[in-house]
Amino acid sequence: MRRLLKIAQRVVQGRPNVGASPHDVVHHENKWKLLRYRATSPRRYKTPVLMVPSLINRHYVLDLAPGRSVVEDLVGRGHDVFIIDWGTPGAEDRYLTFDAICDGYIARALRKTTKAAGTEQAHLLGYCLGGTLTTIHNAARPERIASHVALAAPVQFYDEGLLSRWTRTKSFDVGSVVDAFGNVPWPLMQASFHMLKPTLNLVKLMALYERADDDDFLDGFFAAETWGSDNVSFPGEAYRRYIEELYQRNALLAGSFTLSGRPARLDTIETPTMVVTFEHDHIVPHKSASILLERIKSTDKEHLHLNGGHVGAVVSPKAKDRLWRQLSEWFARHEPAGRAAIRSVG
């Protein structure tokens, strides 16, 4: 009873303080915004970091809560951090194309980021579907990218994962879905992810009950659940191409994908690249992400494979000395000053 009462008290407190790192909006276009996080300590590194989250999730998963924030950690280590907040598409965005997002929006975000930081290039980090977008952008327009981190980002879509199997069935008619809904509703997509692991909610409820006396656990649990329930619909035309070309034709691996008419071939990528995968990622099988390193031309590449799941390994406090530290070290190594910069990272 004591545990249930404590859980009830936390629910009554309302929405936790998510996405709280101080920031300024440096660009705003249509529904998306470019945020720049305010320095909390002297900036040690000149080259900024631009983060691109998944198109169908809120950006603040990368700034979940104090002590559970990639953004907070990188800013604290002296990096100049920017992020795209995709916002919420309206009914009129059903005609927004994949090229408009992956080429136009990301290109402008890179230009605004480098202009604000006074540099020629930026480090680019893409998470999940955001990492697919940054990979494609890097393949077609690498000029402003100093280095690239693909964080739990699918590149091979024609695999044995359930999402891949579902989209390849004859009954999955993406055209009918887009024609009927316009933007693909987030509850429909969320239901798909829930079906990947049907018992996940039960497992989470059991963990919540068993650890109800752990205030730190409750802080993280309710912050993560707030983000997990705050999803975004997918612009219809962009979704149509995403499914037809990436999932059903595996065009990125096949070398036939284009971005605004330009070839987006993985074997032309020379940008220094880090791929991060997670052992228990049930959304992005690690082989579907790590294959990127086999296909690119760059010789400056690294594979970081860690325990944990798709979200937990990114937002857990344990990530501070695992994922977050190694991201900072990667960016430091790819500063114009070279490897010497890494010694200043705590």
C-alpha positions as CSV (number, residue, x, y, z in Angstrom):
1,M,0.0,0.0,0.0
2,R,2.9,2.4,0.8
3,R,4.4,1.8,-2.7
4,L,1.0,2.4,-4.4
5,L,0.5,5.6,-2.4
6,K,3.9,6.9,-3.3
7,I,3.3,6.2,-7.0
8,A,-0.1,8.0,-6.8
9,Q,1.6,11.0,-5.2
10,R,4.1,11.2,-8.1
11,V,1.2,11.0,-10.6
12,V,-0.6,13.8,-8.9
13,Q,2.5,16.0,-9.1
14,G,1.9,16.2,-12.9
15,R,4.3,16.5,-15.8
16,P,8.0,16.2,-14.7
17,N,10.4,18.9,-15.7
18,V,11.6,17.6,-19.1
19,G,13.7,19.4,-21.7
20,A,14.9,21.9,-19.0
21,S,18.4,22.9,-20.2
22,P,18.4,26.6,-20.9
23,H,18.4,27.4,-24.6
24,D,17.6,30.0,-27.2
25,V,15.7,29.7,-30.5
26,V,18.1,30.7,-33.2
27,H,15.9,29.8,-36.2
28,H,12.2,29.0,-36.7
29,E,10.7,27.8,-40.0
30,N,7.3,26.2,-40.6
31,K,6.9,23.9,-37.5
32,W,10.6,23.3,-36.7
33,K,13.0,25.3,-34.6
34,L,16.7,25.3,-34.1
35,L,17.7,25.5,-30.5
36,R,21.1,26.6,-29.1
37,Y,21.9,25.6,-25.5
38,R,23.4,28.2,-23.3
39,A,26.9,27.5,-22.0
40,T,27.1,26.5,-18.3
41,S,30.9,26.4,-18.3
42,P,33.6,27.9,-20.6
43,R,33.3,26.5,-24.1
44,R,36.4,24.4,-24.8
45,Y,35.6,23.4,-28.4
46,K,35.0,25.6,-31.4
47,T,33.2,23.2,-33.7
48,P,29.5,23.0,-32.7
49,V,27.4,19.9,-32.3
50,L,24.1,19.7,-34.2
51,M,21.7,17.0,-32.9
52,V,18.9,15.7,-35.1
53,P,16.3,13.6,-33.3
54,S,13.8,11.2,-34.8
55,L,11.1,12.9,-36.9
56,I,8.4,11.1,-35.0
57,N,9.6,11.8,-31.4
58,R,10.1,14.9,-29.3
59,H,13.6,16.3,-29.3
60,Y,13.9,16.4,-25.5
61,V,14.7,12.7,-25.3
62,L,18.3,14.0,-25.7
63,D,17.7,16.5,-22.9
64,L,15.3,14.4,-20.8
65,A,15.9,15.7,-17.3
66,P,18.8,17.0,-15.1
67,G,21.3,14.2,-14.7
68,R,19.7,12.3,-17.6
69,S,20.6,14.6,-20.5
70,V,23.1,14.1,-23.3
71,V,22.8,17.8,-24.0
72,E,23.4,18.8,-20.4
73,D,26.5,16.6,-20.2
74,L,28.0,17.8,-23.5
75,V,27.4,21.4,-22.7
76,G,29.0,20.8,-19.3
77,R,32.1,19.4,-21.0
78,G,32.5,22.5,-23.1
79,H,30.7,21.8,-26.3
80,D,28.5,24.2,-28.2
81,V,25.3,22.2,-28.7
82,F,22.4,22.8,-31.1
83,I,19.3,20.6,-31.7
84,I,16.4,20.5,-34.1
85,D,13.0,20.6,-32.5
86,W,10.7,19.2,-35.3
87,G,7.5,20.6,-33.7
88,T,4.1,19.3,-34.6
89,P,3.0,18.9,-38.2
90,G,-0.3,20.3,-39.2
91,A,-2.8,18.9,-41.7
92,E,-1.2,21.1,-44.4
93,D,2.1,19.2,-43.9
94,R,0.8,16.0,-45.5
95,Y,2.5,17.2,-48.7
96,L,5.9,17.9,-47.1
97,T,8.4,15.7,-48.9
98,F,11.3,13.7,-47.7
99,D,13.7,15.9,-49.7
100,A,12.3,19.0,-48.0
101,I,13.0,17.6,-44.6
102,C,16.3,15.7,-45.1
103,D,17.8,18.1,-47.6
104,G,16.3,21.6,-47.1
105,Y,15.7,21.6,-43.3
106,I,18.9,19.9,-42.3
107,A,20.9,22.0,-44.7
108,R,19.5,25.2,-43.2
109,A,20.0,23.9,-39.7
110,L,23.7,23.3,-40.5
111,R,24.1,26.7,-42.1
112,K,22.4,28.5,-39.1
113,T,24.5,26.4,-36.6
114,T,27.8,27.1,-38.3
115,K,27.0,30.8,-38.7
116,A,26.0,31.2,-35.1
117,A,29.2,29.4,-33.9
118,G,31.4,31.2,-36.4
119,T,32.7,28.0,-38.0
120,E,32.7,26.3,-41.5
121,Q,31.5,23.0,-40.2
122,A,29.6,21.2,-37.4
123,H,29.6,17.8,-35.9
124,L,26.3,16.1,-36.8
125,L,24.6,13.6,-34.5
126,G,21.5,11.8,-35.6
127,Y,19.4,9.6,-33.2
128,C,17.2,6.8,-34.5
129,L,15.3,8.0,-37.6
130,G,17.2,11.2,-37.2
131,G,20.4,9.2,-37.8
132,T,18.9,7.9,-41.0
133,L,18.2,11.4,-42.1
134,T,21.7,12.6,-41.2
135,T,23.3,9.6,-43.0
136,I,21.4,10.4,-46.2
137,H,22.2,14.1,-45.9
138,N,25.9,13.3,-45.3
139,A,25.9,11.0,-48.4
140,A,24.6,13.8,-50.6
141,R,25.8,17.1,-49.0
142,P,28.9,16.5,-46.8
143,E,30.4,19.9,-47.1
144,R,29.4,21.4,-43.7
145,I,29.9,18.1,-41.7
146,A,33.1,17.8,-39.6
147,S,32.1,14.4,-38.2
148,H,29.0,12.2,-38.1
149,V,27.6,10.1,-35.2
150,A,24.8,7.7,-36.1
151,L,23.2,6.9,-32.8
152,A,21.0,3.8,-32.9
153,A,20.2,4.7,-36.5
154,P,18.7,2.2,-39.0
155,V,20.5,2.1,-42.4
156,Q,19.6,-1.4,-43.6
157,F,15.8,-1.7,-43.6
158,Y,15.4,-5.0,-45.4
159,D,16.2,-7.3,-42.5
160,E,14.5,-9.9,-40.3
161,G,13.2,-7.4,-37.8
162,L,9.4,-7.2,-37.3
163,L,9.1,-3.6,-38.6
164,S,10.8,-4.7,-41.8
165,R,8.6,-7.8,-42.2
166,W,5.4,-5.9,-41.6
167,T,6.2,-3.2,-44.2
168,R,7.0,-5.9,-46.8
169,T,3.7,-7.7,-46.5
170,K,1.2,-7.4,-49.3
171,S,-1.5,-6.1,-46.9
172,F,0.7,-3.1,-46.0
173,D,-0.5,-0.5,-48.5
174,V,1.3,2.7,-47.6
175,G,-0.4,4.6,-50.3
176,S,-3.8,3.9,-48.9
177,V,-2.6,4.9,-45.4
178,V,-1.3,8.2,-46.6
179,D,-4.3,8.9,-48.8
180,A,-6.7,8.1,-45.9
181,F,-4.9,10.0,-43.1
182,G,-2.7,12.6,-44.7
183,N,-0.1,12.7,-41.9
184,V,0.3,9.2,-40.5
185,P,-1.2,9.4,-36.9
186,W,1.2,9.0,-34.1
187,P,-1.1,6.5,-32.2
188,L,-0.9,4.2,-35.2
189,M,2.9,4.3,-35.3
190,Q,3.1,4.0,-31.5
191,A,0.9,0.9,-31.6
192,S,3.4,-0.7,-34.0
193,F,6.3,-0.1,-31.7
194,H,4.2,-1.5,-28.8
195,M,3.6,-4.7,-30.8
196,L,7.3,-5.2,-31.1
197,K,7.5,-6.0,-27.4
198,P,3.9,-6.6,-26.2
199,T,4.8,-7.3,-22.6
200,L,6.9,-4.2,-22.2
201,N,4.2,-2.1,-20.5
202,L,3.6,-4.9,-18.0
203,V,7.4,-5.2,-17.3
204,K,7.5,-1.5,-16.7
205,L,4.6,-1.5,-14.3
206,M,6.2,-4.3,-12.3
207,A,9.5,-2.4,-12.1
208,L,7.6,0.7,-11.1
209,Y,5.9,-1.1,-8.2
210,E,9.0,-2.9,-7.0
211,R,11.2,0.3,-7.1
212,A,8.6,2.7,-5.8
213,D,10.8,3.6,-2.8
214,D,13.6,4.7,-5.1
215,D,13.1,8.4,-5.8
216,D,15.8,8.6,-8.4
217,F,14.2,5.7,-10.3
218,L,10.8,7.4,-10.1
219,D,12.3,10.6,-11.5
220,G,13.7,8.8,-14.5
221,F,10.7,6.6,-15.0
222,F,8.1,9.4,-15.2
223,A,10.4,11.6,-17.3
224,A,10.9,8.7,-19.8
225,E,7.2,7.9,-19.8
226,T,6.3,11.6,-20.4
227,W,8.5,11.5,-23.5
228,G,7.3,8.1,-24.6
229,S,3.7,9.3,-24.6
230,D,4.4,12.6,-26.4
231,N,4.8,11.6,-30.0
232,V,4.5,13.3,-33.4
233,S,2.6,12.3,-36.5
234,F,4.7,11.6,-39.7
235,P,4.1,14.0,-42.7
236,G,2.3,11.9,-45.3
237,E,4.4,12.3,-48.5
238,A,7.6,12.0,-46.5
239,Y,6.3,8.8,-44.9
240,R,5.3,7.4,-48.3
241,R,8.8,7.7,-49.7
242,Y,10.4,6.5,-46.4
243,I,8.5,3.2,-46.5
244,E,8.5,2.6,-50.3
245,E,12.2,3.3,-50.9
246,L,13.9,2.6,-47.6
247,Y,11.9,-0.3,-46.2
248,Q,10.4,-2.0,-49.3
249,R,13.3,-1.4,-51.8
250,N,16.2,-1.0,-49.3
251,A,17.4,1.8,-51.6
252,L,20.0,3.2,-49.3
253,L,21.9,-0.1,-49.1
254,A,21.2,-0.8,-52.8
255,G,22.9,2.6,-53.7
256,S,19.8,3.9,-55.6
257,F,18.5,6.5,-53.2
258,T,18.6,10.1,-54.2
259,L,18.2,13.4,-52.3
260,S,16.8,16.3,-54.3
261,G,18.1,14.6,-57.4
262,R,21.6,14.0,-56.0
263,P,22.9,10.5,-55.5
264,A,23.0,9.6,-51.8
265,R,25.5,6.7,-52.0
266,L,27.0,5.3,-48.8
267,D,30.2,4.3,-50.6
268,T,31.0,8.0,-51.3
269,I,31.0,9.0,-47.6
270,E,34.4,10.1,-46.5
271,T,33.3,12.0,-43.3
272,P,34.7,10.6,-40.0
273,T,31.9,8.4,-38.7
274,M,30.9,6.8,-35.4
275,V,28.1,4.3,-35.2
276,V,26.6,3.6,-31.8
277,T,24.5,0.5,-31.3
278,F,22.9,-1.2,-28.3
279,E,22.8,-4.9,-27.5
280,H,19.1,-4.9,-26.4
281,D,17.7,-2.5,-28.9
282,H,14.4,-4.0,-30.0
283,I,13.6,-1.2,-32.4
284,V,16.8,-0.9,-34.4
285,P,18.7,-4.3,-34.7
286,H,22.4,-3.5,-34.1
287,K,23.4,-5.2,-37.4
288,S,21.0,-2.9,-39.3
289,A,22.9,0.1,-37.9
290,S,26.5,-1.1,-37.8
291,I,26.5,-2.1,-41.5
292,L,27.0,1.6,-42.2
293,L,30.6,1.3,-41.3
294,E,31.1,-1.5,-43.8
295,R,29.6,0.5,-46.7
296,I,31.3,4.0,-46.3
297,K,34.5,5.1,-47.9
298,S,35.9,6.8,-44.8
299,T,38.8,5.2,-43.0
300,D,38.2,7.3,-39.9
301,K,35.4,5.3,-38.4
302,E,34.5,3.7,-35.1
303,H,31.8,1.3,-33.8
304,L,30.6,1.8,-30.2
305,H,28.5,-1.1,-29.1
306,L,27.0,-0.9,-25.6
307,N,24.6,-2.8,-23.3
308,G,21.1,-1.4,-22.9
309,G,18.1,-0.6,-25.0
310,H,17.1,2.0,-27.6
311,V,16.2,4.7,-25.1
312,G,17.4,3.5,-21.7
313,A,21.1,3.4,-22.7
314,V,20.8,7.0,-23.9
315,V,19.1,8.6,-20.9
316,S,20.3,6.5,-18.0
317,P,22.7,8.3,-15.5
318,K,25.0,5.4,-16.2
319,A,25.5,6.8,-19.7
320,K,27.6,9.6,-18.3
321,D,30.8,7.5,-18.2
322,R,29.8,5.3,-21.1
323,L,28.0,6.9,-24.0
324,W,28.2,10.6,-23.2
325,R,31.9,10.6,-22.3
326,Q,32.7,8.7,-25.5
327,L,30.6,11.1,-27.6
328,S,32.5,14.0,-26.2
329,E,35.8,12.4,-26.8
330,W,34.9,11.6,-30.4
331,F,33.9,15.3,-31.0
332,A,37.1,16.5,-29.3
333,R,39.3,14.2,-31.5
334,H,37.8,15.8,-34.6
335,E,38.4,19.4,-33.6
336,P,40.8,21.2,-36.0
337,A,43.4,21.1,-33.2
338,G,43.4,17.3,-33.4
339,R,43.9,14.7,-30.7
340,A,45.3,17.1,-28.2
341,A,41.8,18.4,-27.4
342,I,40.8,15.1,-25.9
343,R,43.0,15.7,-22.8
344,S,40.7,18.5,-21.7
345,V,37.7,16.3,-21.4
346,G,36.8,15.3,-17.8
